[in-house]
């Protein structure tokens, strides 16, 4: 049975306020609204006959656990709301949308990261297999401070590409990649849009925009950023 609980901290998955309590044969779990939606489909599989959301006890009603953890049923006369098939379908649809979003972010991150790593390898090879050679390539392209910007650009694309694939520091890496693509547009891909001379800026513009989108959306649940944030939240709950 899922009971609504009072607005007090206590979600078992994150530091957010606990909104619902799942009473299971092995014990009880407290969930915020987000994690209730995320785990509801599984909870319904465990006990499909108890999908109800009774109102919580008034504050102070339970003297042993308090309103957040009391497992007693709601007193007679209090309003209850049965969960309908439409509600369950809506929750499941939300979970599917979230899963699709995370998969799209994963594909976008890996695709962008692989392109950056491969491009860094090409720069290194065309530079004769040395950072000094990469600097000479940037000097020929008219990039300012080529001895610094050339190696920095190549290493940035290599390290940033790997970080993007892993989903690590995606907001920061995304902004840096967008700035890198802006520099490539200004100093290297100087032809007009769709000029058909293999030096147009269409690709770097697209990669820069994709980098900005990932910087805003983050890594998704399949990235290290999500795992790190979740672990830090659990640690903060433990120390609190």
Backbone as CSV, one residue per row, in Angstrom:
resi,resn,N_x,N_y,N_z,CA_x,CA_y,CA_z,C_x,C_y,C_z
1,UNK,0.848,-1.193,0.000,0.000,0.000,0.000,0.877,1.234,0.000
2,UNK,0.510,2.221,-0.783,1.255,3.477,-0.832,0.466,4.528,-0.073
3,UNK,1.036,5.031,1.006,0.401,6.064,1.807,1.060,7.408,1.539
4,UNK,0.277,8.453,1.440,0.860,9.793,1.410,1.376,10.118,2.792
5,UNK,2.521,10.778,2.866,3.097,11.127,4.155,3.169,12.636,4.276
6,UNK,3.429,13.080,5.475,3.517,14.518,5.712,4.727,15.102,5.011
7,UNK,4.706,16.402,4.800,5.776,17.091,4.067,6.999,17.250,4.962
8,UNK,7.710,16.158,5.195,8.925,16.181,5.984,10.010,15.478,5.185
9,UNK,11.301,15.773,5.425,12.372,15.096,4.687,12.351,13.602,4.957
10,UNK,12.806,12.812,4.012,12.898,11.392,4.275,12.815,10.467,3.101
11,UNK,12.921,10.923,1.839,12.927,9.992,0.715,14.128,9.057,0.847
12,UNK,13.893,7.745,0.660,14.959,6.762,0.805,15.897,6.715,-0.394
13,UNK,15.614,7.475,-1.452,16.453,7.482,-2.643,17.218,8.782,-2.830
14,UNK,16.764,9.864,-2.206,17.412,11.164,-2.369,17.059,12.026,-1.164
15,UNK,17.655,13.207,-1.020,17.372,14.053,0.147,16.051,14.801,0.067
16,UNK,15.260,14.570,-0.962,14.025,15.326,-1.134,12.999,14.955,-0.062
17,UNK,11.945,15.748,0.002,10.872,15.507,0.965,10.126,14.223,0.608
18,UNK,9.847,13.402,1.604,9.088,12.171,1.379,7.611,12.506,1.214
19,UNK,7.024,12.000,0.146,5.616,12.239,-0.126,4.765,10.981,0.034
20,UNK,5.348,9.800,-0.255,4.589,8.562,-0.217,5.391,7.471,0.469
21,UNK,4.663,6.558,1.084,5.274,5.429,1.769,4.743,4.148,1.143
22,UNK,5.649,3.281,0.703,5.274,1.990,0.151,5.411,0.940,1.247
23,UNK,4.308,0.332,1.640,4.308,-0.695,2.671,4.400,-2.043,1.970
24,UNK,5.556,-2.703,2.092,5.827,-3.966,1.425,5.917,-5.087,2.451
25,UNK,5.839,-6.338,2.002,5.950,-7.454,2.960,7.249,-7.432,3.755
26,UNK,8.336,-6.964,3.148,9.627,-6.959,3.839,9.876,-5.691,4.643
27,UNK,8.986,-4.741,4.561,9.184,-3.477,5.261,8.546,-2.332,4.507
28,UNK,8.983,-1.125,4.811,8.410,0.046,4.173,9.506,0.910,3.567
29,UNK,9.127,1.656,2.534,10.031,2.571,1.860,9.350,3.921,1.727
30,UNK,10.144,4.985,1.858,9.632,6.337,1.685,10.146,6.887,0.371
31,UNK,9.266,7.533,-0.392,9.638,8.074,-1.682,9.150,9.511,-1.815
32,UNK,9.962,10.317,-2.510,9.476,11.622,-2.957,8.581,11.409,-4.171
33,UNK,7.992,12.492,-4.681,7.103,12.355,-5.823,7.803,11.791,-7.041
34,UNK,9.055,12.238,-7.295,9.792,11.781,-8.473,10.078,10.292,-8.403
35,UNK,10.595,9.814,-7.270,10.949,8.405,-7.177,9.716,7.526,-7.005
36,UNK,8.598,8.088,-6.548,7.354,7.322,-6.565,6.970,6.988,-7.990
37,UNK,7.035,8.004,-8.875,6.713,7.755,-10.282,7.710,6.801,-10.920
38,UNK,8.993,6.929,-10.536,10.021,6.109,-11.159,9.868,4.632,-10.799
39,UNK,9.507,4.336,-9.548,9.479,2.950,-9.086,8.072,2.376,-9.002
40,UNK,7.065,3.142,-9.388,5.699,2.680,-9.178,5.388,1.423,-9.979
41,UNK,5.877,1.350,-11.218,5.579,0.179,-12.040,6.085,-1.097,-11.359
42,UNK,7.284,-1.050,-10.793,7.837,-2.215,-10.100,7.051,-2.523,-8.835
43,UNK,6.654,-1.483,-8.114,5.883,-1.692,-6.891,4.538,-2.333,-7.195
44,UNK,3.947,-1.944,-8.307,2.667,-2.532,-8.692,2.823,-4.002,-9.058
45,UNK,3.979,-4.367,-9.609,4.224,-5.775,-9.901,4.338,-6.596,-8.622
46,UNK,4.947,-5.996,-7.601,5.102,-6.716,-6.342,3.751,-6.905,-5.662
47,UNK,2.925,-5.886,-5.691,1.629,-5.969,-5.035,0.568,-5.193,-5.777
48,UNK,0.050,-5.714,-6.878,-0.894,-4.947,-7.699,-2.213,-4.669,-7.015
49,UNK,-2.486,-5.369,-5.900,-3.775,-5.171,-5.267,-3.830,-4.037,-4.274
50,UNK,-2.711,-3.366,-4.013,-2.732,-2.327,-2.975,-2.294,-0.981,-3.507
51,UNK,-2.634,-0.662,-4.742,-2.263,0.624,-5.327,-3.247,1.696,-4.882
52,UNK,-3.107,2.162,-3.654,-3.992,3.194,-3.119,-3.158,4.301,-2.508
53,UNK,-3.723,5.492,-2.485,-3.033,6.657,-1.931,-3.916,7.305,-0.863
54,UNK,-4.038,6.706,0.345,-4.835,7.354,1.391,-4.145,8.615,1.892
55,UNK,-4.929,9.517,2.429,-4.349,10.726,3.012,-3.604,10.354,4.285
56,UNK,-2.597,11.160,4.644,-1.758,10.848,5.801,-2.445,11.261,7.089
57,UNK,-1.928,10.746,8.166,-2.432,11.172,9.471,-2.154,12.651,9.681
58,UNK,-3.003,13.348,10.391,-2.664,14.720,10.782,-1.389,14.727,11.628
59,UNK,-0.699,15.842,11.609,0.554,15.947,12.356,0.317,15.612,13.822
60,UNK,1.182,14.727,14.358,1.086,14.351,15.755,0.130,13.225,16.030
61,UNK,-0.548,12.653,14.992,-1.509,11.591,15.233,-0.817,10.325,15.743
62,UNK,0.359,10.023,15.193,1.083,8.818,15.605,2.151,9.202,16.619
63,UNK,2.087,8.622,17.789,3.045,8.983,18.835,4.331,8.171,18.757
64,UNK,4.338,7.077,17.981,5.535,6.224,17.941,6.483,6.625,16.820
65,UNK,5.967,6.718,15.581,6.821,7.001,14.440,6.710,8.435,13.936
66,UNK,5.640,9.116,14.272,5.390,10.401,13.640,4.664,10.191,12.320
67,UNK,4.113,11.245,11.751,3.289,11.089,10.553,4.058,10.568,9.351
68,UNK,5.409,10.739,9.346,6.162,10.339,8.154,6.318,8.823,8.058
69,UNK,6.307,8.113,9.196,6.619,6.688,9.156,5.541,5.818,9.812
70,UNK,4.412,6.368,10.108,3.346,5.586,10.714,2.697,4.692,9.660
71,UNK,2.543,3.396,9.985,1.960,2.460,9.032,0.499,2.177,9.335
72,UNK,-0.077,2.847,10.311,-1.486,2.632,10.597,-2.340,3.183,9.470
73,UNK,-3.454,2.571,9.177,-4.314,3.095,8.103,-4.897,4.433,8.487
74,UNK,-5.309,5.170,7.482,-5.920,6.468,7.737,-7.221,6.294,8.507
75,UNK,-7.520,7.183,9.444,-8.730,7.052,10.246,-9.973,7.055,9.366
76,UNK,-11.065,6.380,9.805,-12.304,6.376,9.021,-12.800,7.793,8.779
77,UNK,-13.318,8.006,7.627,-13.848,9.318,7.300,-12.890,10.185,6.532
78,UNK,-11.575,9.890,6.617,-10.624,10.669,5.839,-10.727,10.260,4.373
79,UNK,-10.577,11.243,3.495,-10.743,11.016,2.064,-9.610,10.151,1.536
80,UNK,-9.927,9.177,0.724,-8.938,8.358,0.040,-9.136,8.472,-1.454
81,UNK,-8.090,8.150,-2.201,-8.153,8.239,-3.653,-7.582,6.969,-4.240
82,UNK,-8.373,6.195,-4.938,-7.908,4.985,-5.590,-7.186,5.341,-6.874
83,UNK,-6.110,4.619,-7.135,-5.331,4.860,-8.335,-5.962,4.112,-9.498
84,UNK,-6.297,4.811,-10.553,-6.980,4.216,-11.689,-5.972,3.719,-12.714
85,UNK,-6.508,2.977,-13.702,-5.664,2.489,-14.793,-5.056,3.654,-15.551
86,UNK,-5.801,4.748,-15.688,-5.275,5.924,-16.376,-4.069,6.495,-15.650
87,UNK,-4.146,6.525,-14.295,-3.013,7.030,-13.514,-1.786,6.152,-13.712
88,UNK,-1.976,4.838,-13.678,-0.858,3.920,-13.836,-0.239,4.073,-15.213
89,UNK,-1.093,4.176,-16.239,-0.594,4.348,-17.598,0.202,5.632,-17.725
90,UNK,-0.280,6.706,-17.080,0.437,7.974,-17.135,1.804,7.880,-16.503
91,UNK,1.889,7.174,-15.360,3.182,7.014,-14.698,4.134,6.209,-15.566
92,UNK,3.616,5.127,-16.158,4.463,4.295,-17.004,4.917,5.054,-18.238
93,UNK,4.022,5.867,-18.812,4.413,6.675,-19.961,5.512,7.662,-19.585
94,UNK,5.392,8.237,-18.391,6.429,9.155,-17.928,7.772,8.445,-17.796
95,UNK,7.759,7.223,-17.280,8.998,6.458,-17.162,9.585,6.142,-18.526
96,UNK,8.736,5.821,-19.501,9.223,5.541,-20.845,9.830,6.786,-21.481
97,UNK,9.184,7.929,-21.276,9.721,9.176,-21.814,11.075,9.490,-21.201
98,UNK,11.198,9.280,-19.879,12.479,9.523,-19.202,13.556,8.587,-19.726
99,UNK,13.199,7.310,-19.927,14.164,6.357,-20.456,14.607,6.738,-21.869
100,UNK,13.634,7.139,-22.706,13.974,7.552,-24.072,14.874,8.781,-24.057
101,UNK,14.588,9.728,-23.165,15.414,10.928,-23.057,16.844,10.575,-22.691
102,UNK,17.013,9.678,-21.707,18.358,9.303,-21.278,19.108,8.555,-22.382
103,UNK,18.394,7.722,-23.149,19.042,7.013,-24.250,19.484,7.978,-25.347
104,UNK,18.641,8.963,-25.652,19.015,9.955,-26.664,20.236,10.744,-26.215
105,UNK,20.256,11.144,-24.945,21.421,11.862,-24.421,22.673,10.996,-24.466
106,UNK,22.527,9.708,-24.176,23.672,8.802,-24.236,24.223,8.725,-25.658
107,UNK,23.333,8.547,-26.641,23.778,8.453,-28.035,24.444,9.759,-28.469
108,UNK,23.851,10.885,-28.091,24.418,12.180,-28.477,25.784,12.390,-27.841
109,UNK,25.919,12.051,-26.568,27.208,12.217,-25.886,28.287,11.341,-26.504
110,UNK,27.959,10.068,-26.706,28.957,9.151,-27.254,29.339,9.567,-28.668
111,UNK,28.338,9.953,-29.475,28.639,10.380,-30.835,29.538,11.601,-30.877
112,UNK,29.214,12.609,-30.071,30.039,13.822,-30.031,31.425,13.518,-29.488
113,UNK,31.495,12.717,-28.426,32.790,12.397,-27.841,33.691,11.633,-28.790
114,UNK,33.127,10.677,-29.508,33.932,9.916,-30.469,34.462,10.822,-31.568
115,UNK,33.618,11.740,-32.052,34.069,12.667,-33.097,35.205,13.551,-32.597
116,UNK,35.138,14.000,-31.356,36.198,14.835,-30.816,37.503,14.055,-30.660
117,UNK,37.407,12.825,-30.169,38.614,12.013,-29.984,39.258,11.703,-31.331
118,UNK,38.456,11.325,-32.313,38.996,11.014,-33.641,39.621,12.254,-34.274
119,UNK,38.980,13.418,-34.096,39.536,14.648,-34.665,40.861,15.008,-34.003
120,UNK,40.961,14.805,-32.696,42.235,15.061,-32.008,43.326,14.126,-32.533
121,UNK,42.968,12.877,-32.797,43.937,11.934,-33.355,44.389,12.373,-34.753
122,UNK,43.450,12.870,-35.560,43.814,13.346,-36.895,44.761,14.540,-36.827
123,UNK,44.476,15.473,-35.917,45.370,16.614,-35.758,46.769,16.161,-35.358
124,UNK,46.847,15.203,-34.473,48.140,14.703,-34.026,48.892,14.041,-35.180
125,UNK,48.177,13.248,-35.973,48.817,12.573,-37.101,49.272,13.572,-38.167
126,UNK,48.413,14.540,-38.503,48.783,15.536,-39.505,49.907,16.445,-39.003
127,UNK,50.055,16.534,-37.703,51.146,17.321,-37.141,52.442,16.558,-37.022
128,UNK,52.522,15.391,-37.647,53.745,14.611,-37.616,53.938,13.813,-36.349
129,UNK,52.875,13.622,-35.587,52.977,12.828,-34.371,53.621,13.552,-33.215
130,UNK,53.486,14.889,-33.162,54.052,15.650,-32.048,53.184,16.871,-31.779
131,UNK,53.235,17.357,-30.543,52.482,18.562,-30.194,53.041,19.779,-30.907
132,UNK,54.352,19.815,-31.117,54.953,20.926,-31.846,54.434,20.969,-33.275
133,UNK,54.261,19.794,-33.877,53.709,19.747,-35.228,52.277,20.249,-35.277
134,UNK,51.505,19.958,-34.249,50.133,20.481,-34.189,50.168,22.001,-34.103
135,UNK,51.114,22.538,-33.342,51.249,23.986,-33.271,51.573,24.603,-34.616
136,UNK,52.390,23.939,-35.428,52.706,24.447,-36.756,51.480,24.440,-37.663
137,UNK,50.627,23.416,-37.515,49.381,23.400,-38.281,48.515,24.606,-37.944
138,UNK,48.439,24.946,-36.683,47.631,26.097,-36.272,48.284,27.398,-36.753
139,UNK,49.594,27.419,-36.807,50.267,28.603,-37.323,49.945,28.806,-38.803
140,UNK,49.925,27.743,-39.578,49.572,27.833,-40.987,48.132,28.290,-41.183
141,UNK,47.260,27.930,-40.245,45.858,28.329,-40.336,45.626,29.760,-39.857
142,UNK,46.656,30.400,-39.308,46.513,31.773,-38.854,45.891,31.908,-37.479
143,UNK,45.939,30.851,-36.688,45.369,30.896,-35.340,46.360,31.610,-34.421
144,UNK,45.910,32.536,-33.591,46.824,33.237,-32.682,47.484,32.285,-31.688
145,UNK,48.720,32.609,-31.309,49.480,31.828,-30.331,49.444,30.332,-30.662
146,UNK,49.874,29.938,-31.841,49.718,28.540,-32.270,50.463,27.543,-31.403
147,UNK,51.614,27.938,-30.842,52.371,27.002,-30.016,51.607,26.609,-28.756
148,UNK,50.666,27.455,-28.343,49.868,27.175,-27.149,48.492,26.645,-27.532
149,UNK,47.829,27.359,-28.450,46.457,26.987,-28.791,46.388,25.651,-29.520
150,UNK,47.404,25.314,-30.321,47.380,24.043,-31.037,47.378,22.842,-30.115
151,UNK,48.398,22.670,-29.270,48.391,21.541,-28.338,47.210,21.587,-27.364
152,UNK,46.841,22.794,-26.900,45.715,22.892,-25.976,44.426,22.432,-26.639
153,UNK,44.240,22.800,-27.909,43.042,22.383,-28.626,43.002,20.867,-28.794
154,UNK,44.130,20.282,-29.181,44.157,18.838,-29.403,43.914,18.065,-28.105
155,UNK,44.606,18.468,-27.041,44.416,17.800,-25.754,43.012,18.023,-25.209
156,UNK,42.469,19.236,-25.444,41.109,19.509,-24.998,40.093,18.626,-25.698
157,UNK,40.273,18.437,-27.003,39.350,17.572,-27.740,39.489,16.117,-27.292
158,UNK,40.710,15.688,-27.018,40.928,14.307,-26.580,40.323,14.059,-25.197
159,UNK,40.719,14.898,-24.232,40.230,14.710,-22.862,38.737,15.020,-22.774
160,UNK,38.313,16.097,-23.432,36.901,16.444,-23.410,36.041,15.399,-24.086
161,UNK,36.535,14.804,-25.180,35.777,13.753,-25.843,35.592,12.536,-24.959
162,UNK,36.667,12.141,-24.259,36.556,10.998,-23.346,35.585,11.311,-22.209
163,UNK,35.678,12.533,-21.662,34.764,12.927,-20.585,33.316,12.942,-21.067
164,UNK,33.099,13.393,-22.306,31.745,13.422,-22.848,31.193,12.016,-23.020
165,UNK,32.019,11.091,-23.461,31.576,9.706,-23.602,31.182,9.119,-22.249
166,UNK,31.979,9.405,-21.231,31.710,8.884,-19.894,30.595,9.636,-19.180
167,UNK,30.218,10.808,-19.694,29.210,11.617,-19.013,29.756,12.310,-17.791
168,UNK,31.016,12.740,-17.859,31.685,13.364,-16.723,31.865,14.858,-16.975
169,UNK,31.390,15.685,-16.046,31.497,17.146,-16.161,30.928,17.639,-17.486
170,UNK,29.796,17.100,-17.882,29.201,17.425,-19.190,28.868,18.914,-19.332
171,UNK,28.301,19.596,-18.333,28.025,21.035,-18.521,29.274,21.847,-18.841
172,UNK,30.369,21.583,-18.134,31.602,22.327,-18.379,32.210,21.942,-19.718
173,UNK,32.301,20.647,-19.980,32.892,20.178,-21.235,32.073,20.658,-22.426
174,UNK,30.758,20.663,-22.304,29.915,21.122,-23.394,30.165,22.579,-23.753
175,UNK,30.306,23.422,-22.745,30.577,24.843,-23.008,31.947,25.008,-23.658
176,UNK,32.948,24.291,-23.153,34.298,24.394,-23.728,34.324,23.908,-25.182
177,UNK,33.595,22.846,-25.467,33.541,22.356,-26.842,32.849,23.357,-27.758
178,UNK,31.807,23.999,-27.262,31.122,25.011,-28.064,32.055,26.179,-28.373
179,UNK,32.844,26.605,-27.386,33.818,27.669,-27.623,34.885,27.228,-28.621
180,UNK,35.293,25.970,-28.534,36.272,25.432,-29.466,35.723,25.450,-30.898
181,UNK,34.462,25.072,-31.049,33.844,25.086,-32.376,33.686,26.521,-32.899
182,UNK,33.428,27.457,-32.001,33.352,28.856,-32.423,34.704,29.334,-32.941
183,UNK,35.790,28.933,-32.262,37.127,29.287,-32.748,37.430,28.645,-34.087
184,UNK,37.013,27.384,-34.264,37.228,26.719,-35.548,36.472,27.439,-36.668
185,UNK,35.299,27.947,-36.367,34.519,28.694,-37.362,35.236,29.997,-37.746
186,UNK,35.768,30.679,-36.742,36.368,31.992,-36.992,37.704,31.871,-37.724
187,UNK,38.533,30.905,-37.317,39.907,30.873,-37.825,40.156,29.825,-38.914
188,UNK,39.363,28.769,-38.977,39.667,27.672,-39.898,38.604,27.531,-40.979
189,UNK,37.383,27.323,-40.573,36.292,27.105,-41.537,35.684,28.463,-41.905
190,UNK,36.418,29.185,-42.706,36.069,30.586,-42.987,35.227,30.774,-44.246
191,UNK,34.956,29.717,-44.979,34.130,29.862,-46.180,32.688,30.156,-45.783
192,UNK,31.907,30.574,-46.764,30.504,30.855,-46.496,29.711,29.579,-46.267
193,UNK,28.539,29.751,-45.695,27.673,28.604,-45.453,27.327,27.916,-46.774
194,UNK,27.410,26.587,-46.757,27.046,25.767,-47.920,27.817,26.190,-49.178
195,UNK,29.105,26.495,-48.990,29.924,26.919,-50.126,30.418,25.749,-50.960
196,UNK,30.254,24.517,-50.477,30.615,23.305,-51.216,32.112,23.219,-51.526
197,UNK,32.955,23.833,-50.722,34.408,23.735,-50.944,35.097,22.950,-49.825
198,UNK,34.318,22.214,-49.044,34.826,21.385,-47.948,35.464,22.209,-46.836
199,UNK,35.198,23.496,-46.811,35.740,24.330,-45.748,34.655,25.194,-45.118
200,UNK,33.413,24.817,-45.358,32.314,25.582,-44.777,32.146,25.300,-43.292
201,UNK,31.439,26.162,-42.597,31.331,26.035,-41.139,30.130,25.215,-40.677
202,UNK,29.420,24.550,-41.591,28.183,23.873,-41.191,28.419,22.827,-40.099
203,UNK,29.473,22.021,-40.260,29.721,20.949,-39.286,30.084,21.509,-37.921
204,UNK,30.983,22.488,-37.886,31.400,23.012,-36.578,30.250,23.751,-35.902
205,UNK,29.374,24.371,-36.684,28.199,25.017,-36.089,27.289,23.966,-35.460
206,UNK,27.047,22.879,-36.193,26.188,21.822,-35.664,26.788,21.199,-34.399
207,UNK,28.088,20.939,-34.423,28.737,20.361,-33.241,28.722,21.331,-32.064
208,UNK,28.901,22.623,-32.343,28.841,23.610,-31.276,27.466,23.697,-30.645
209,UNK,26.424,23.659,-31.481,25.063,23.699,-30.948,24.747,22.442,-30.152
210,UNK,25.196,21.285,-30.647,24.988,20.047,-29.893,25.707,20.108,-28.551
211,UNK,26.896,20.663,-28.530,27.643,20.795,-27.275,26.895,21.670,-26.278
212,UNK,26.307,22.767,-26.762,25.539,23.639,-25.872,24.293,22.942,-25.341
213,UNK,23.629,22.184,-26.181,22.443,21.443,-25.728,22.813,20.462,-24.622
214,UNK,23.900,19.730,-24.802,24.335,18.784,-23.776,24.790,19.502,-22.507
215,UNK,25.374,20.684,-22.666,25.771,21.452,-21.485,24.563,21.833,-20.646
216,UNK,23.448,22.077,-21.299,22.227,22.469,-20.582,21.505,21.256,-20.010
217,UNK,21.384,20.191,-20.796,20.619,19.024,-20.353,21.396,18.131,-19.402
218,UNK,22.726,18.139,-19.493,23.519,17.271,-18.649,23.693,15.888,-19.250
219,UNK,24.275,14.997,-18.476,24.648,13.677,-18.989,23.481,12.721,-19.091
220,UNK,22.402,12.956,-18.344,21.355,11.953,-18.247,21.719,10.908,-17.211
221,UNK,20.818,9.948,-17.008,21.041,8.947,-15.964,22.115,7.925,-16.307
222,UNK,22.545,7.880,-17.579,23.566,6.922,-17.985,24.957,7.553,-18.039
223,UNK,25.171,8.606,-17.285,26.463,9.269,-17.234,27.021,9.287,-15.821
224,UNK,28.331,9.500,-15.719,28.970,9.540,-14.408,28.487,10.718,-13.569
225,UNK,28.121,11.828,-14.214,27.624,12.977,-13.455,26.433,12.580,-12.587
226,UNK,25.508,11.828,-13.156,24.320,11.413,-12.412,24.703,10.516,-11.241
227,UNK,25.625,9.587,-11.470,26.036,8.688,-10.395,26.752,9.440,-9.281
228,UNK,27.588,10.404,-9.649,28.321,11.173,-8.643,27.365,12.016,-7.810
229,UNK,26.440,12.689,-8.461,25.479,13.524,-7.732,24.631,12.670,-6.798
230,UNK,24.201,11.502,-7.258,23.384,10.630,-6.405,24.167,10.167,-5.190
231,UNK,25.451,9.828,-5.389,26.268,9.393,-4.251,26.496,10.532,-3.260
232,UNK,26.722,11.742,-3.774,26.919,12.886,-2.882,25.664,13.174,-2.078
233,UNK,24.501,13.024,-2.702,23.248,13.248,-1.977,23.066,12.217,-0.878
234,UNK,23.392,10.958,-1.178,23.288,9.932,-0.150,24.239,10.207,0.994
235,UNK,25.456,10.662,0.674,26.426,10.970,1.723,25.958,12.142,2.579
236,UNK,25.347,13.145,1.927,24.844,14.289,2.699,23.713,13.877,3.616
237,UNK,22.879,12.913,3.151,21.808,12.410,4.012,22.377,11.658,5.188
238,UNK,23.459,10.894,4.959,24.055,10.106,6.025,24.690,10.996,7.100
239,UNK,25.350,12.061,6.662,26.034,12.958,7.601,25.078,13.941,8.266
240,UNK,23.891,14.135,7.663,22.942,15.109,8.229,22.355,14.601,9.545
